[in-house]
Amino acid sequence: MRPSALRGLLLFALFIALTTAVVLILPRIQSDDRRLVWVATAHQYGPVGYRDPAAAISPDGKWIAYSEGRFLRVRPIDGGPLLDLPAGPGQIRYLTWRPDSRAIATDGDPALGGHVVYDLASRTRQALFSAPLSVVRQPVWSPDGKAIAVIVNARGGNELWRYPASPDQITIDASRGARVRPLEGVASFPAWTPSGEIACVVTAQGLSRVTLPCGETPVRTLPDVDAYGPIAFSPDGTMVYLALANDRGTVDLWAAPLTGRRGQRLSSFSRDSYGASVAADGTVLFKTQSYRTAVAIADAEGGPTSPLTTFQSETPSWDPSGLWLGITYGTWRRIPDDAKYPDIAQEAGIIGVSVETPAARPARIVHDSPSEDQSLCWSPNGRWIAFHSHKDQSDDIWLRPASPSTSSGTEPRRVSFLGRGAETGWPRWSPDGKWLLFDGANRRTRASVLYMLGVNQDSGATDQEAREIQVGGLDAEMSHGEWLPDSARVVAIAKEAPGRHVIFTVDREGGDAHVVRRLESEHDAPGLAVSPDGRAVAFIAPAADGFFQVFRLPLDAEGAAPVQVTTDRSNKTQPAWSPDGKRIAFTVWSYEAQFWTLR
């Protein structure tokens, strides 16, 4: 056979093979073809403290419910007005629909036992359980509405419990619960199958898997990787929708057959896509996460905003020379990170201050433990750096030499000891170099208070243990404090009630607070800054344009009105005044969740 004829025969055979493959694959592609539709966007109120907005499609497929901080938003799935529902006192991080699509249960209200139920017809909210059940997590109704399953944080570990209900019942009798079984590992996101079984996600021995029944048999998925909730089942019960880890450090939405056959990846975004819920007609709702922060700067008298970083970074603080900024950086706010909190990709570093050439990476790494590290500050003489860290299972302030090579050694040393779970805030060094100021949990009440810790800036030695600054005349949770130039007084911001904050000054040794200003804001951890001469404070508040902006307020002029410093259409937080008094650095942030349907 001639070479040309042989080539023709090979090309013809290749054509037949490709055609056959297309014919075999095409029906499956067509049968799996779904329409991706954007439904809504939840706007978070700040980069600190706000974790993960909850969302779910109603069982009848007509409504979407999602949270924005302490607000529950409900509207038609295809667009329309939001229902006017009362706000709660705390963030809503979990919600679930009643099977009749007329009520929603959420968390976020300790005063009503932790969980409440919103009645959409009456637009009211009341306690879900007849008595407080503080150890109960993530209640979910059965498909017929006759039971509620919950995860219980028992003394010996997690347990699965079941409470009887009626299809249109508002309040559940807290005395009628029964334990289904104890669970090995950490359980979350219980979900009912259409046939009435209860599944959940269990993390044990370093692996996270869907188990059906909850706590027993792992559901084998292909690929066999860590699974994350919420989870949901297809109306025919043959498929579970879940998030699976990928090799980029985020998660994708998958549909996994319960037969163990290979699943189908339904999404591939640059950030996490997860949180499935399913309507009776098979419509799947899920969310994607967008978290962006960068450090920027503006003139203290007002003017344009200029970026100082082009990578994810926040919590700026100045070194004494005004040439460097301490920052928090990393890739946190990913689902695999938050599931292992505080072991997240959040580190402490330093950048140079250059408007002409924004930093693409830290100029120097200060601390990068496997756990959360953030918000460093320098001693006034520049010899020491204090920072917040969860290193070695702490939630405390740590200290290390500012120079990478020093006779004092470079290993960080823990200087506060509030105890596990008593989260500390951002440390600030007094101008005289003798004290560290930070907020943290009161050892008895667990409320957030101001602490003062004695530290010698020459030697780095602590000479007085952390003690609380007693603030009189206020009933508020302390958020952040800064020193005034005399090192004898501090100015701080605190949360008096949901959506209401107060800026005040108080003596270092304690006493009655002198209120500077009260403001309405849903941003819970905005930070605060003081000018080097102590005559003004910079704070964050919602502006007329709808964005959180930097404002400047005189401290020595009673009743003076604040002046808006920044005006560009972006959200700001965590202001830091430069040592020369001319500039204010801050964090620019955008934190949203987009909700999508697949039909």
N, C-alpha and C positions, 0 to 999 in steps of 0.2 A: 504494500500500500504506500502511495506517495505521501511524503510528510504533510503536504497541504490537506490531503483527504483525511489523514489521521487527526490533524488539528481541528478540522471541521467536525469530525465525529466526537472528539472530546468536548468541544464547545456545545454541541447539541445535547450530549449527556449531562453536562453541567446545567444547561438551561432546563432540562426535564427535572433534574433534582431540585433546583431552586423553585420551579413552579409547583412541584409537589409539596415542598415545605410551606410555601405561601398558602396553598389550598388547605393544608392541614392546620395551620396556625390561625388563619383568618377567622374561622368561626369562633375560636376562643377569644381572640381580640375583640370581636364584635360583641360577644356575650358579656365580656367584662367592661365594655365601654360605659363610662359614667360621666355625667356632666358635673363639673366642678363650678360651684356658684358661691361667690362671697355673700355673706349674710349680714354681718355686723362687725364692729370693732369696739373692744373694751379699752378705755384709756386709763392707765394706772395713774396714781397721784404722786408718785415719787419713786426713785430708784432704791431707796432704803426701806426695808420693812415690808414692802408690798411684794408678795411672793408669786401668786399664780391665780388669775381670775378664773372662777368656775363657770361652766356653761353646760347646757343640755337642751336638746330638742324635746318638745312635749310628745307624749305617746301617740297623740292623734296627728302629729306632724304639722300642726298649724302654728305653733309658737316657738320662740327661742327665749330662754331665760339665761342671763349672764350677770356676773357681778362686776362692779367697779368700786373697789374699796368696801365701804359699808353700805353701798346701795345695791339693791336688786333691780335689774332692768328686765322687763318683759315686753315683748312686742310681737306682732305677726311675723312669721318666718319669711314671708315674701315682701316685707316692708310695711310701715305704718307707724302710728304713734305709740310711744311708750306708755304702759300703764303707770298711773301715779300711785306708787307704793311707799309706805313709811320706811324711813332709813333706820338701820340698826345702829347700835353703839360701837360695833367692832367690825373688822374686815370679814367679808364672806369669802371663804376659801373652798366651800363645798356646797353643792345643791343637788336636789333630786326631785323629780316630778311624782305626784300621785298618779296612779294609772288612769284616772278620769280626766286628766289634763286641766283640773280646776284648782289645784293647790300645789305649792312647792315648799319643801323643807330645806332649811339652810342652817349652817353653823353661825358663829359670830356674836352670840348674845349670852354671856355668862350669867347675867341677872335673871334670865328666863331658863336656866338649866343648861345652857350651851346651845340648844337647838330650838328653832322656831319654825312655825308653818305659816306661810302667806296664803290667805284665801283670796283668789283673784276676783271673785264676784263681789265681795264686801270690801276689798282693798285693805284688809287688816292683817295684823300679824299677832300671833300668840304662841305660848309655849307648846312645843311638840309633845313633850311628855308631861304627865300630870304631876311629877315630882322631879327635882333636879337629878340628873344623871351625868355628872361631870366626867365619868370615865368612858362614856359612850362616844364612839366615832362613826361617822359616815353611814347614817341610817338609809335604808333603801326599801321601798315597797315591793312586795311580790306582784307579779303581773295581774293577779285577780284582786289585789288590794286588801287581802285578808290577813296579811302579816307584814311585819317590818323586820329586816335583818340588820344587825349592827355588829361592829367590832367593839369589844370591851377591853380596856386596859386593866386587866386584873393584876393582883399582886404577884401571881406566879407567871405572868406573861399574857399574851393576847388570847382572847376567847371569842368564839362566834356565838351570839345570842339571837333569839327570835322572840318577837312580841306579837300577840294577836291584835288585829285591827279589823275595821270594817271598811268597805270600799269608799265611803264618803265621810269617814271619821276624821275629825280635826285633831283631837288630843288623844294620845296613846296612854293607856293605863300603865304607869311605870312599875306597878307591883306584880304584873302578870308575865314578866319575861321569864324565859327558860333558856338555860345554856344548851347549845347544840353540841359543842365540843371545844376542848382546849386546842390551841394552835401552836405549832412549833415555829419559831421565828417571828418576824414582824409582819403582820397582815395589814392589808389596806384594800380599799375599793371593792367591797362586796357587790356582787351583781347576780341577779336571778336569771336563770335560763327560762325559755318559754314553758318548759315542762315542770318548773317549780323547784329545781335544784339551785343551790347557792354556790357560786364560784367567788374567788378572790385572788388577789396578788399576794404572794408570800415571799419574803426575802429571808433566806437562811443559808448559812455557810457560804456567804459571799455571792449567792446566786438569787436572782429575782425571777419568779415564774408564776404564771397563772395556774391555779390549782382548782380542780373540779372533781368532787366536792371541795369546798373551801378548806384548805389546810391538809388535804389528803393527796390525791393523785395529780401530779403536774401534767398540764396539757402540753404535749410535745409539739413544738413549732419548728418549722424549717423556714428560715435559719434558726438554730438553737442558740439564742442569745438572750440577754436580760430583757424582761418584759416590764412595762410600766403602765399604770392605770391613769384614769378610769378605763374600765373595759365594758363592752356591751356585746350582746348576742343578736344575731340575725333573727328575724321573725320566725323562721323555720327551725332555729336551733342548731343549724349545721356549721355555723361560722362564729368565731369570736373576733371582735374588732379590738385591737390593742396597739400600743406603741412598742416597737422593738429598737434596741440600740443599733447604731450603725458605726462605721469605722471613722466617722468624723467627730465623734464625741457628742452627738445629738441623737434624737430618736425620730423615726418615721412611723407613719400610720400603716398598719398591715391588717389584712383580712386572713385569718388563719383557720383552715378547716379543722374540725375536731377529730377528723380521721387521722391526723398526723401527716397528711400530704403537704407538699410545699405550699406556703402561703403566698398571697399576692400583695406586693407593696403598693399602697394606694397614693402615697405622697412622697415627694423628695424636695424639701425646702432647705434653705441655707441654715435656718434655725429649727428648733423642735416643732414637730407636728404630732398631735396626740389628743387625748381627752375625748374618745368616741362616745356618742350616744346614738341610739337608733329608734326611729319611729316605727309604727305598725306597718307602714307601707314600704319599709326597707330603706328610707332615707337616712343617711349617716351624717351626723354633724360632728365636726372636729375643729380643733383650733391650731393656729400657728403662732409662734412667739416672736416678737421683735423687741430686743433690748439693746439700746445704744446709749453710750455715755462717752463724753469727751471733756477735757479740761479746756477752758477758754478764759479770756481776760477782757476787761473794759476799763476805761478811764473812770476813776472814782467820782468825777464830776458829771459823768454821763458821756455817752458816745457809742460808736459801733462796737460790736462784739467780734473778737478775733480768736480763732482756734489756736491752742498751744499743743494739742495732741491730735493725731489722726488714728489712734487705736483706742480700744475700750479702756477708759480710765476715769477716775473721779476722786473726790475728797482732797482737793489741793491744800497745801500748807507751805508757808514760805520759810526758807532758811534765813538766818540773821543778815546775810549779805544782800538778799533780794535778787540773787542771780539764779537760784534753784527753787524748784517746787517739789515737795514730797507728794506722792500720788498713790492711790490704790489702782491696780491694773489687773488684767486677766480676761478670762472668757466665761465668767460665772453667769448664773441665771439660766443654765441649761438643765434640763430635767435630770440627767444622770448625776449632775452636781447636787441639785437640791434634794434629790432622794438620799444622798449620803451626807447632807449638811451636818456639821460644819466643814466637812472635807470637800472644799470647793476650790476652783482655780482662781483664787483671789490673792494677790501678792502686794507687797509694799515696795515702791521704787522711787526714783528721783529723775526728773527731767530738767533740762535747761530752759530758761524763759526766753523764747524767741518767737516773736510774731511773724518774722520774715520766713522762718523755717520751722513749722510745727513739727514736734517730735513724732517719729514713726514707731518708736520703741523707747523703753526706759534707758537713760544714760547709765544708770547703775541700779542694781537690784539690792535692796536692803534686807528683805526677808521673803523667802518663798517656801514655807513649810507646806506639808500636804493639806493643812487646814487653812481656814480663813485668816488672812493677815491684812491689816488695813490701817489707814489714817495715821501716818507717822507725824511727829513734830520734833523740832530741834530744841536743845537747851539754848538759852540766850548766848552763851559763849561758844556755841557751835560744836561742843565736844561729844554730846550724847544725843541719841535719837530714842524717843519713846514711841511705842506703837501698840495697837490692839491686835491680839492674836488668840486663836484657839489651839495653839501649839501645846502638845502634851496634854490634851483634853482639858485645857483651861479656857476661861472666857475673860481674860485679864489683860492688864497692861504689862508690857515687857520693855526692857531697856537694853540698849547695846551702844558701843562706841560709834560715833559718826564716821570716824576714819576707818577704812577697810583694814589698815595695818596699824596696830597700836600696842603698846606694852600692857594695856589693860585687858588684852584679849578681844576676840571678836564675837564670842558666843553670846547670844542674848540671855538676859536674866529676867525672870518673872519678879515683878515688884508689887503687884496687888494680888490679894488672895480672897476674893469675894465668894468663891465656891462655884462648883459646876452648875451651869444654867443661869448664873447671875451675870448676864451679859453686860460688859462694860462698853462705854461709848468711846469718843475720840479724845485722847489726852491733849492737854494744853499746859505748857510750862509757864510759870509766873515770870514777869520781867526781871525780878531780882534773883532768879535762878534757884529758888529754894523749895518750890512746890509744884506738884503736878495736880491739875484739876481734871476731873472726868465725871461722867454720870455712870451709874450702875445700880443694881438692884439692892434695896435694903435687905439686910440679912433676915429680918423678922417678917416684914410685910410683903416683901418682894416688889414693892413699888419702886419706880426709878427715882433716885435721889442724886444729889451732888456730893462727890467725895473730894477730899484734899489729902494728898500724900506728900510727906516731906522727903526731898531728894537733894543731895549736894551735887551741884552741877560741875564741881571741880573733880570730885572723886567718883561720882555716880552712886555713892552709897546712900541707902535710905536711912533716914534718921528719925522718921515718925511714920507709924503705920497709917493706912488709909482710915480716915474718920469722916463721918457724915457732916456736911454743913447744914445745920438746922435752919430751915427757911420758914419763917412765921407769916401768917396772914394769907397764905395761899393753900388751896387744896388742888394740887396739880402734879402730873408726872413730869419730872425733869427730862429735858431732851438734849440740851447741849449748853455748856458754859464757856465763857472766855474771860481772861483777866483784864482788869483795868490797869493803867500804867503804874499806879501806886502799889500794886501787888497786895493791897489790903482789901480790895473789893472785886467782885466779879459781876458780870452781866450775863444773864442766861435766858433761854427760852424754854417754856414748859407748856404742856397740854393740859388745859383745865377741864375740857369736856370734848366729846366728839365734834370736830370741826372748829374748835375754839382754842386759841393759843394766847400766851401772855409773855411779854418781854419785861424783865425786871432786873434791878440791881440788888445786891445784898452784901453785907460785910463777910469777909473771909471766915471770921469766927462765928458767923451765924447771926440771926436776928430777923426782924420783920423785913419783908420784901418791899422795895420801892418800885411800884409799877410804872413802867415807861410807856408801854402801849399794849393794847389787846387787839387781836386780829382774828378774822374768820378765814380758815384755810383747811383743806382736806389733806394737805401735805404734812405728814407726821414727823419727819426727821429732816427739817430744812437746813439745820446748822445756823450759824450766826458769826459775825465778824465785827471787830472793834478797830477803829482807826488808831494809829500809833499814839496820837496825842490824847486819846480817850474821849474826844468830844463828840463822836458820832458812832453809830452802830449800823451795820449793813445786815439786812434780813431779806427773807424771801416771802412773797405774798402774791396771790392772784391779781393780775392787772385787768384793766378794762378790755384788753385784747383777748382775754381768756387764757393767757399763758402765765406761768409762774415766773415772775421777774425779780431782779435785784432792786431793792429800795434802800435809800440812805436816810437815817433819822438822827437829828441832833439829840445828844444826851443832856446838854446843858441849857436847853430852851424848852421849858415846860409848855406842853400843848402844841409844840411845833408839828407841822404836817410833814409826812415823809415825802422824799423826792425820788421819783423813779429814775434808776441809773441805766438799766438796759431796756431796749425797745424792740429788738429783733424778735421775730415770731418763732421762738423756741423756749422750752422750759428750762429754768435754771434752779440750782440748789447749791448748798455748801459754799457760801462765800468766804473768801480769805483776803484780808487787806494787806497790801504790800508794806514792807518796813518803811519805805519812804513816803507812804500815805497817798501816793498818786494813782495807784491801780488796785483793782479788785479782781482776783481770780475766782473762778467758780466752776461748777460742773454743769454742762449742758446735757440734757437727757431726753430720751423718748422711750417709753415703756408701754407697749401695746400687745394685745392679743387679737388676731383676726379670726373670725369664725366662718367656716365654710360648710357647705353641704355637698354630698355626693349622691346623685339620684340615678 
